[in-house]
Amino acid sequence: MRVDDWHWLRDRDDPAVIAYLEAENGYAEAMTAASAALRERLYEQIKARVQEDDLSAPARDGGWWYWSRTAEGSQYRIHCRLADPQRALDASTALAAAAAGAGDVILDENALAQGHEFLHLGLVCLSHDQRLLAYGVDHDGSERYALRFRDLISGTDLPDAVDDVSYTAAWAADGETVFYTRQDAAMRPHEVWRHRLGIAADEDELVFHEPDERFFVSVGLTRSRRFVLIAIESKQTSEVRFVPASDPTVEPVAIAPRRQGIEYQADHAILPGGDAWLVRGNGPAPDGSPCPNFTVDLISVDGGARRTLVAHRDDATVTDIEAFAGHAVVHERGQGLGRIRIIDLHSGEQHVVSQPEPVYATGGGINAEFDAELFRFTYTSLVSPPSTVDYALGTHRRTVVKIQPVLGGYDPSRYRSQRLWATAPDGTLVPISLVARSDVALDGGAPCLLYGYGAYELAIDPTFSAARLNLLERGFVFAIAHVRGGGEMGRAWYEQGRLEHKRNTFTDFIACAEHLITAGWTSPERLVIRGGSAGGLLMGAVSNMRPDLWTAVVAEVPFVDVLTTMSDQTLPLTVTEWEEWGDPVHDAAAYETIRSYSPYDNVAPRAYPSMYVTAGLNDPRVGFWEPAKWVAKLRVTRADDTPALLLKTELGAGHQGPSGRYEAWRDEARVQAFLLGAVGIEN
């Protein structure tokens, strides 16, 4: 029988719970008061590196260029567009025009935030004729959005209002019909609805309902704008249904029937022989062999002809696909690095886009046009600020449109970035991405921040951070442990870090820490670790297993009460998470596995490192009570009360913390001050 002395902290409606969280906030503030000046200095240094008046690279969509900008002193982004009906501008001239103040404001997030402590813009969706904009706002971090519609010609909002919607939406071709999704009580998007402008929201029509609690539903539009797609996905199984955008009242039709364990996604391609689906899937190959790392195929819309573009490979996994008029763009991952593969849909020729550094990260750009000749993506590394790149699909020419400015004289040549490999207890090689000042000596004396996540097949890529320069300039080494459970090394990498194999995530992280110490990059008294959400679970688990290996821990909105949450089907997202963590309600083996590592259940009377823990009162993903209960249990159980144990709860936000950029910088400065103090750096 499990006894939970802090179960009472779950009740957010109990004034005593709010008083408790406020008292913890007060304690954290009092315990860090001596670092107030350092926090302010760190904040000002972050701010000084950012060009506060900045803009994104404009992206073309037909006769318009779209971008967003920031203004000095404003917390949120301002969305703009510039008419170019004759297509006279290219990306560089559009950027220059935007920088000179040309164009019109279509949505100002700062105006949406007035009178509110929190703002998150959940979706921004243009009608086909680009006359109307659907957008969703969240004012408390609960991730439930109010859907509104703006006439971009007049600049005013329509009277239509649809409340309590989820993240995704798609316009039909008529410019009057919008598909959107709703969540159930467990925060699971489970329904697709159809709204017609001018009709009351309570008369909206239900298009699709998914009763299986394992599945999430989303809605979107193919790049060709010919089809509205409804994606139905669990952790292991998926199905896609389509509706012609020209006839939004048609019943959705499945591209392929749902089969347990089979995942696929689709985009629409137009070939000389007719319409086809570009499909990424892990279904068996024609010869019956398994394809866990996914293939890419062209399948005629009528279900007839099928052509394989990318066959299954053991050394690389396909992570995403994008269809264009004459090309397909395939995103894949091998040896822990993302790659972009370009395929000519007519000739079949294909190549991988080369990148300038050995350790890097690429990301998707805004590619609204189906018949585009350029493919836009973002490029960054641990030393290279993000850049926007236009890649010519035909000539393979690479053009850097914009590089994110870093003020204050940042010189990337002062830093070195590299890939290391640690050896896990079972012999598996685990990649580590690392950046440090070039003059850092390998004598164990450098402070080091090791970051980890390791869940949901999500890859933590080696990306640049201007805020991180605060630590690097003070001699810190920053490293990412690409542990199993993430998506860095293919589907097998994920499978080896979930369910009954979850312990590999923790032992991989420990192996990475030990490798950094053995190689002379740092020492236990100079090593600090950080992770959030599922990465916070990682922080809790490894702190129970090897609290001697580091001197401080930052656990942000940590998922630490795993057994209780996975046993409570009334909580948001629990049933959908069983395929990730296991079902302790119906599976005794899963119960024992989760209990063996759940951080809250394994707190013991031992010495723990200093800890900085965060929570969000409105967090729908990790209940605020999980970090609160964990800290409470640590306080009365640990054998050594000398290290700091701090809990900071955002009382007006959710999973992502403060929403405004200045508040986010202050939040980061607070964390950095804690880390610097833990290794004895006071300025």
C-alpha positions in Angstrom: 0.0 0.0 0.0 1.4 3.5 -1.0 0.9 6.2 1.6 1.0 9.8 0.1 1.3 12.4 2.9 1.2 15.3 0.4 -1.8 14.2 -1.7 -3.7 17.2 -0.3 -1.5 19.5 -2.5 -3.5 18.5 -5.6 -6.5 20.7 -4.7 -5.9 24.0 -6.4 -9.2 25.2 -5.1 -8.1 24.9 -1.5 -6.8 28.2 -0.2 -4.3 26.3 1.9 -2.7 25.0 -1.2 -2.3 28.4 -2.8 -1.0 29.7 0.5 1.5 26.9 0.5 2.7 27.6 -3.0 3.0 31.3 -2.2 5.0 30.5 0.9 7.4 28.4 -1.2 7.8 31.2 -3.6 8.6 33.5 -0.7 11.1 31.1 0.7 12.8 30.7 -2.7 13.0 34.5 -3.1 14.4 34.9 0.4 17.0 32.1 -0.1 18.2 33.8 -3.4 18.0 37.4 -2.2 21.8 37.5 -2.1 22.0 36.8 -5.8 19.5 39.6 -6.8 22.2 41.8 -8.2 23.7 38.9 -10.2 20.2 38.0 -11.5 19.8 41.6 -12.7 23.2 41.6 -14.3 22.5 38.3 -16.1 19.2 39.6 -17.3 20.7 42.8 -18.7 23.4 40.8 -20.4 20.8 38.6 -22.1 18.9 41.7 -23.1 22.1 43.4 -24.4 22.8 40.5 -26.8 19.3 40.6 -28.4 18.4 43.1 -31.1 15.1 44.1 -29.6 13.8 45.7 -32.8 14.1 42.8 -35.1 12.1 40.9 -37.7 11.9 37.4 -39.3 12.8 36.8 -42.9 9.6 37.6 -45.0 8.1 34.5 -46.6 6.2 34.6 -49.9 2.6 33.4 -50.2 1.2 34.3 -53.7 1.0 38.1 -54.0 2.0 38.7 -50.4 5.1 38.6 -48.2 4.5 37.7 -44.5 6.8 38.2 -41.5 6.7 39.0 -37.8 8.7 41.6 -35.9 9.5 42.7 -32.3 9.7 46.2 -31.0 11.9 47.4 -28.2 10.0 47.3 -24.9 7.2 45.0 -26.2 6.8 41.5 -24.9 5.2 39.9 -27.9 5.5 39.7 -31.7 3.8 41.8 -34.3 2.6 40.1 -37.5 2.8 41.9 -40.8 2.4 41.6 -44.5 3.3 43.4 -47.7 1.5 43.3 -51.0 3.6 42.1 -54.0 0.9 41.2 -56.7 3.4 41.3 -59.5 5.9 39.2 -57.6 8.5 41.9 -58.2 10.4 41.3 -54.9 12.8 38.6 -54.0 13.5 37.6 -50.4 16.3 40.1 -49.9 14.4 43.1 -51.2 11.3 42.0 -49.3 13.5 41.9 -46.1 14.9 45.3 -46.8 11.4 46.7 -47.4 10.1 45.2 -44.1 13.1 46.5 -42.2 12.3 50.0 -43.6 8.8 49.8 -42.2 6.9 48.8 -45.3 3.8 46.7 -45.0 0.8 46.5 -42.8 0.2 45.1 -39.3 -2.3 42.2 -39.4 -2.0 41.0 -35.8 -0.3 42.6 -32.8 0.1 40.1 -30.0 0.8 43.0 -27.6 -2.7 44.3 -28.2 -4.1 40.8 -27.6 -2.2 40.7 -24.3 -3.5 43.9 -22.9 -5.1 43.4 -19.5 -3.7 39.9 -19.2 -0.6 38.5 -17.4 -0.2 35.7 -20.0 -0.7 35.3 -23.7 0.0 32.4 -26.1 -1.0 32.5 -29.7 -2.0 29.0 -30.4 -2.7 29.1 -34.1 -2.6 31.5 -37.0 -4.4 30.3 -40.2 -4.9 32.2 -43.4 -7.9 31.7 -45.7 -7.1 30.6 -49.3 -7.7 34.0 -50.7 -5.7 35.6 -47.8 -8.5 37.9 -46.9 -9.3 36.4 -43.5 -7.1 35.2 -40.6 -8.2 32.7 -38.0 -6.2 32.9 -34.8 -6.4 31.4 -31.3 -5.4 32.9 -28.0 -4.8 31.5 -24.5 -4.7 33.9 -21.6 -3.9 31.6 -18.7 -1.6 28.8 -19.9 -4.3 26.2 -19.8 -3.8 25.5 -23.6 -7.5 26.0 -24.3 -7.9 28.7 -27.0 -10.4 31.3 -28.0 -10.8 31.2 -31.8 -11.3 34.5 -33.5 -11.5 35.7 -37.1 -10.0 38.9 -38.6 -10.8 40.6 -41.8 -7.4 41.6 -43.1 -8.9 44.2 -45.5 -10.6 46.2 -42.8 -8.3 45.1 -40.0 -11.3 44.3 -37.7 -12.4 41.1 -36.1 -15.6 39.5 -37.2 -18.3 38.9 -34.6 -17.8 35.1 -34.9 -16.3 33.6 -31.7 -15.6 29.9 -31.0 -14.2 29.2 -27.5 -12.4 26.3 -26.0 -10.7 25.0 -29.1 -7.4 23.1 -29.5 -4.2 23.9 -31.5 -5.1 23.3 -35.1 -7.5 24.7 -37.8 -7.9 24.7 -41.6 -9.9 26.7 -44.0 -11.9 25.3 -46.8 -11.6 26.8 -50.3 -14.8 28.8 -50.0 -13.2 31.2 -47.5 -16.2 30.9 -45.2 -15.8 27.4 -43.7 -13.2 26.6 -41.0 -12.4 23.2 -39.5 -11.1 23.2 -35.9 -10.5 20.7 -33.1 -11.9 20.5 -29.5 -10.4 18.8 -26.4 -12.1 16.5 -24.0 -11.9 16.8 -20.2 -8.6 15.0 -20.3 -7.1 17.7 -22.6 -7.1 15.3 -25.5 -8.1 16.8 -28.9 -10.8 14.3 -29.9 -13.2 16.1 -32.2 -13.1 18.0 -35.5 -15.8 20.6 -36.0 -16.9 22.8 -38.9 -17.7 26.4 -38.5 -19.3 28.6 -41.1 -18.8 32.3 -40.8 -21.9 34.2 -39.8 -23.4 31.2 -38.1 -23.5 30.9 -34.3 -20.8 28.6 -32.8 -23.4 26.5 -31.0 -24.7 25.5 -34.5 -21.3 24.3 -35.7 -21.3 20.7 -37.1 -19.3 17.8 -35.7 -17.2 16.3 -38.5 -15.3 13.6 -36.7 -15.1 12.2 -33.2 -12.4 9.8 -31.9 -13.6 7.7 -29.0 -10.4 5.8 -28.3 -8.6 7.7 -25.5 -5.2 6.8 -26.8 -5.6 9.0 -29.9 -5.1 12.7 -30.5 -6.8 14.4 -33.4 -5.5 17.4 -35.5 -6.6 19.1 -38.7 -4.6 20.8 -41.4 -4.4 21.7 -45.0 -2.2 20.1 -47.7 0.3 22.5 -49.2 -1.6 22.2 -52.5 -4.6 23.5 -50.6 -6.7 20.8 -52.3 -7.4 18.7 -49.2 -8.2 19.2 -45.6 -6.5 16.4 -43.6 -7.6 15.0 -40.3 -4.7 13.2 -38.5 -5.6 10.7 -35.8 -2.5 9.6 -33.9 -1.6 7.6 -30.8 2.0 6.9 -29.7 2.1 3.8 -31.9 -0.7 4.0 -34.5 -2.1 6.6 -36.9 -4.7 7.2 -39.5 -5.3 10.1 -41.9 -8.7 11.1 -43.4 -9.2 13.7 -46.1 -12.0 16.1 -47.1 -11.8 18.0 -50.5 -11.2 21.6 -49.6 -13.6 22.5 -52.4 -16.5 20.5 -50.8 -16.1 20.8 -47.0 -19.4 19.0 -46.2 -18.1 15.7 -47.7 -17.7 12.9 -45.2 -14.0 12.3 -44.3 -12.4 9.3 -46.1 -9.4 7.4 -44.7 -6.3 7.3 -46.9 -5.5 3.9 -45.4 -7.3 2.0 -42.7 -6.1 2.1 -39.1 -3.9 -0.8 -38.1 -2.4 -1.2 -34.6 1.3 -0.4 -34.7 1.2 1.2 -38.2 2.0 4.9 -38.4 1.7 7.1 -41.5 1.4 10.7 -42.5 0.5 12.1 -45.9 0.7 15.2 -48.1 -0.8 15.7 -51.5 1.3 15.6 -54.7 0.2 16.3 -58.3 1.9 14.2 -60.9 1.5 14.0 -64.7 -0.5 10.8 -64.1 -2.8 12.4 -61.6 -3.2 13.1 -57.9 -1.1 11.1 -55.5 -0.4 10.9 -51.8 3.2 11.4 -50.6 3.3 9.0 -47.7 5.7 8.5 -44.8 4.9 5.1 -43.2 6.3 2.3 -41.2 4.1 -0.4 -42.6 5.7 -3.6 -44.0 7.5 -3.4 -47.3 6.0 -5.2 -50.3 8.2 -8.2 -49.5 6.8 -8.2 -45.9 9.9 -7.0 -44.2 9.5 -4.5 -41.3 10.2 -0.8 -41.8 10.5 0.7 -38.3 12.5 3.7 -39.5 9.9 4.5 -42.2 9.8 4.6 -45.9 8.5 7.3 -48.3 6.1 6.3 -51.1 4.0 7.9 -53.8 0.5 6.3 -53.8 -2.2 7.3 -56.3 -5.2 8.8 -54.7 -7.4 6.1 -56.1 -5.2 3.5 -54.3 -3.7 2.0 -57.4 0.0 2.6 -58.4 2.7 2.8 -55.7 6.3 4.0 -56.1 8.9 3.9 -53.3 11.0 7.0 -53.2 13.0 6.2 -50.0 13.4 2.6 -49.0 13.8 1.5 -45.4 17.3 1.9 -43.9 18.7 0.7 -40.7 21.1 3.7 -40.2 18.6 6.6 -40.8 14.9 7.3 -40.0 12.5 9.5 -41.9 11.0 12.1 -39.6 8.8 14.3 -41.9 7.8 14.8 -45.5 6.7 17.8 -47.6 5.2 17.8 -51.0 5.8 20.5 -53.7 4.7 20.7 -57.3 7.8 19.0 -58.7 9.7 17.9 -55.7 9.4 16.1 -52.4 11.4 17.2 -49.3 12.2 14.4 -46.9 13.5 15.2 -43.4 15.5 12.4 -41.9 17.9 11.7 -39.1 21.1 9.7 -39.0 23.9 9.5 -36.4 22.0 12.0 -34.3 21.9 14.7 -37.0 19.0 15.9 -39.1 19.3 15.8 -42.8 17.2 17.3 -45.7 16.7 15.1 -48.7 15.4 16.6 -52.0 13.7 14.3 -54.5 12.7 15.3 -58.0 9.3 13.7 -58.4 9.6 13.4 -62.2 13.2 12.1 -62.7 13.5 10.4 -59.4 16.9 12.0 -58.8 17.6 12.8 -55.1 20.3 14.3 -53.0 21.0 15.4 -49.4 21.6 19.1 -48.7 25.1 19.6 -47.4 25.6 21.6 -44.3 28.7 23.7 -43.3 29.4 22.2 -39.8 29.8 18.7 -38.5 27.4 19.3 -35.5 24.3 21.3 -36.4 20.5 21.5 -36.4 18.1 22.2 -39.2 14.5 23.2 -38.9 11.5 23.8 -41.0 10.9 27.2 -42.6 7.7 28.8 -43.9 7.0 27.2 -47.3 3.5 28.2 -48.2 3.6 27.9 -52.0 3.1 24.5 -53.6 4.8 25.5 -56.9 7.8 27.1 -55.2 11.2 26.9 -56.7 12.9 27.5 -53.4 12.7 25.5 -50.2 13.2 27.5 -47.0 14.7 26.0 -43.8 16.5 27.2 -40.8 20.1 26.3 -39.8 21.9 26.7 -36.5 24.5 25.0 -34.3 25.8 25.4 -30.8 28.1 28.2 -32.1 26.2 29.5 -35.1 23.1 31.8 -34.6 20.0 30.7 -36.4 19.9 31.6 -40.1 17.1 31.5 -42.6 18.2 29.7 -45.8 16.5 29.5 -49.2 17.6 26.4 -51.2 16.9 26.3 -54.9 15.2 22.9 -55.6 16.5 22.8 -59.2 20.0 24.3 -59.1 20.8 23.4 -55.5 22.0 26.9 -54.8 22.0 27.9 -51.1 21.2 31.5 -50.2 21.3 32.8 -46.6 18.4 35.3 -46.4 18.9 36.4 -42.8 21.1 35.6 -39.8 19.8 36.3 -36.3 21.9 39.2 -35.0 23.8 38.7 -31.7 24.9 42.0 -30.3 27.8 42.7 -28.0 30.6 41.5 -30.3 29.9 37.8 -30.3 32.7 35.9 -32.0 32.0 32.3 -32.8 35.7 31.5 -33.3 36.2 31.9 -29.6 34.1 28.7 -29.0 34.5 25.1 -30.0 31.6 22.7 -30.7 32.1 18.9 -31.0 30.4 15.5 -30.7 31.5 13.1 -28.0 30.4 9.5 -27.3 29.8 8.0 -23.9 29.5 4.2 -23.3 26.4 3.1 -21.5 26.4 0.1 -19.1 25.1 -2.2 -21.9 27.8 -1.0 -24.3 25.6 1.3 -26.3 27.4 4.5 -27.5 25.5 7.6 -26.5 26.1 10.9 -28.4 26.9 14.1 -26.5 26.9 17.5 -28.2 29.2 20.0 -26.5 30.2 23.6 -26.7 32.8 25.5 -24.7 35.2 28.4 -24.9 38.2 27.4 -27.0 40.5 28.1 -24.0 38.7 25.7 -21.5 41.3 23.3 -20.2 40.6 19.6 -19.9 41.7 19.4 -16.3 38.4 18.9 -14.6 38.2 22.5 -13.3 35.5 23.9 -15.7 31.9 24.2 -14.6 29.6 22.2 -16.8 25.8 22.2 -17.5 24.6 18.8 -18.8 21.1 18.9 -20.3 18.8 16.0 -21.0 15.3 14.9 -22.1 14.9 11.4 -23.5 11.2 10.8 -24.2 8.4 10.7 -26.8 11.0 10.2 -29.6 11.8 13.9 -29.4 15.3 14.9 -30.4 17.1 17.7 -28.5 19.1 19.3 -31.3 22.4 21.3 -30.8 21.0 24.8 -31.3 22.4 28.2 -30.5 21.2 30.3 -27.5 22.2 33.9 -27.0 21.2 33.6 -23.3 23.6 30.6 -22.9 26.5 32.9 -23.7 26.2 34.2 -20.1 27.4 30.8 -18.9 29.9 30.1 -21.7 31.6 33.4 -21.2 32.0 32.6 -17.5 33.9 29.4 -18.5 31.0 26.9 -18.5 30.9 23.9 -20.7 27.4 23.2 -22.1 26.6 19.6 -23.1 23.5 17.8 -24.3 23.1 14.1 -23.5 21.2 12.5 -26.4 19.9 9.7 -24.3 17.7 6.8 -25.4 14.0 7.5 -25.3 14.6 10.5 -27.6 14.5 10.5 -31.4 18.2 11.3 -32.1 19.2 7.9 -33.4 16.1 6.4 -35.0 13.1 4.4 -33.9 15.1 1.8 -32.1 16.7 4.5 -30.0 13.3 5.5 -28.8 12.1 2.0 -28.2 15.1 1.3 -26.1 14.2 4.2 -23.8 10.5 3.7 -23.1 8.1 1.3 -21.2 10.1 -1.6 -19.6 13.3 -0.1 -21.1 12.9 3.3 -19.5 15.9 2.8 -17.1 18.2 3.1 -20.1 17.3 6.8 -20.3 18.7 7.3 -16.8 21.8 5.1 -17.1 22.6 6.8 -20.5 22.6 10.2 -18.8 24.7 9.0 -15.9 27.2 7.5 -18.5 27.4 10.9 -20.2 28.1 12.6 -17.0 30.8 10.1 -16.1 32.3 10.5 -19.5 32.6 14.3 -19.2 34.3 13.8 -15.8 36.7 11.1 -17.0 37.6 13.1 -20.1 38.5 16.1 -17.9 35.7 18.4 -19.0 34.4 18.9 -15.5 34.2 17.3 -12.0 31.3 16.3 -9.8 31.6 19.4 -7.7 31.5 21.5 -10.8 28.8 19.6 -12.7 25.2 20.8 -12.8 22.3 19.2 -14.7 19.0 20.5 -16.1 15.8 19.2 -17.7 12.2 20.0 -18.0 8.9 18.1 -18.1 9.9 14.5 -19.1 13.4 15.8 -18.8 12.4 16.8 -15.2 11.6 13.1 -14.6 15.1 12.4 -15.8 16.5 14.9 -13.4 14.5 13.3 -10.5 15.4 9.7 -11.4 19.2 10.3 -11.8 19.3 12.4 -8.6 17.9 9.4 -6.7 20.3 7.0 -8.5 23.6 9.1 -8.4 23.1 12.2 -6.3 26.9 12.3 -5.8 27.7 12.9 -9.5 26.6 16.5 -9.6 26.4 19.5 -7.3 23.1 21.0 -8.5 19.9 20.2 -10.4 17.4 22.4 -12.2 14.1 20.5 -12.8 11.5 22.6 -14.7 7.9 21.5 -14.5 9.2 18.0 -13.7 7.0 14.9 -14.3 8.1 13.3 -11.0 5.0 11.6 -9.6 4.8 9.1 -12.5 3.1 6.2 -10.7 0.3 8.3 -9.2 -0.4 10.1 -12.4 -0.3 7.0 -14.7 -2.7 5.3 -12.2 -5.3 8.1 -12.3 -7.4 7.9 -15.4 -9.3 11.1 -14.4 -6.2 13.2 -15.0 -5.5 14.9 -18.3 -3.5 12.8 -20.8 -3.1 9.8 -18.6 -4.6 7.1 -20.9 -2.9 8.5 -24.0 0.5 8.3 -22.1 0.2 4.6 -21.3 1.9 3.7 -24.6 4.9 5.8 -23.5 5.2 4.8 -19.8 3.1 1.7 -19.4 -0.3 1.0 -17.8 0.1 0.5 -14.1 -3.7 0.1 -13.7 -4.0 -3.1 -15.7 -0.4 -4.3 -15.9 1.3 -5.4 -12.7 4.7 -5.5 -14.4 4.3 -1.9 -15.7 3.3 -0.9 -12.1 6.5 -2.3 -10.7 8.7 -0.9 -13.5 7.3 2.6 -13.0 7.5 2.3 -9.2 11.2 1.3 -9.5 12.2 4.7 -11.0 9.4 7.2 -10.2 11.3 10.1 -8.6 8.6 10.8 -5.9 8.4 7.2 -4.9 12.1 6.7 -4.6 13.1 9.7 -2.5 15.3 8.3 0.3 17.2 9.5 3.3 20.4 10.3 1.4 22.4 13.5 0.6 20.9 15.3 -2.4 22.5 18.1 -4.5 21.0 21.6 -4.5 17.8 21.8 -6.5 15.8 24.5 -8.2 12.4 23.2 -9.1 9.6 25.0 -11.1 5.9 24.5 -11.5 2.9 26.2 -13.3 -0.4 26.4 -11.5 -2.3 26.2 -14.8 -0.1 23.5 -16.3 -2.3 20.9 -18.2 0.6 18.6 -18.9 2.4 18.2 -15.6 0.1 19.0 -12.6 1.6 21.7 -10.4 1.3 19.3 -7.4 3.9 16.9 -8.8 6.9 19.2 -8.3 5.3 20.6 -5.1 4.8 17.1 -3.6 8.3 16.1 -4.6 10.0 19.1 -3.0 7.9 18.6 0.2 9.0 14.9 0.4 12.6 15.8 -0.2 12.5 18.4 2.6 11.6 15.9 5.3 13.4 12.8 3.9 16.8 13.9 2.7 19.7 13.3 5.0 21.5 16.6 4.4 19.6 19.9 4.7 22.6 22.0 3.7 22.0 22.3 0.0 19.4 24.7 -1.4 16.0 23.2 -2.2 13.8 25.7 -3.9 10.4 25.6 -5.5 9.2 28.4 -7.8 5.6 28.2 -9.0 4.2 30.4 -11.7 0.7 31.2 -10.4 -0.6 32.7 -13.6 1.0 30.5 -16.3 1.2 26.9 -17.5 3.7 24.4 -18.8 5.8 26.8 -20.7 6.4 29.3 -17.9 6.1 33.1 -18.4 4.9 34.1 -21.9 6.5 37.5 -22.6 10.0 37.6 -23.8 11.3 40.0 -21.1 9.7 37.8 -18.4 11.2 34.7 -20.0 14.6 36.4 -20.0 14.2 37.2 -16.3 13.2 33.7 -15.6 16.3 32.4 -17.4 18.5 34.8 -15.5 17.1 33.5 -12.2 18.0 29.9 -13.2 21.5 31.0 -14.4 22.1 32.8 -11.1 21.3 29.6 -9.2 23.6 27.5 -11.4 26.5 30.0 -11.1 26.0 30.1 -7.3 26.1 26.3 -7.2 29.6 26.2 -8.6 30.9 29.2 -6.7 30.7 31.9 -9.4 29.5 35.2 -7.9 29.7 37.6 -10.8 
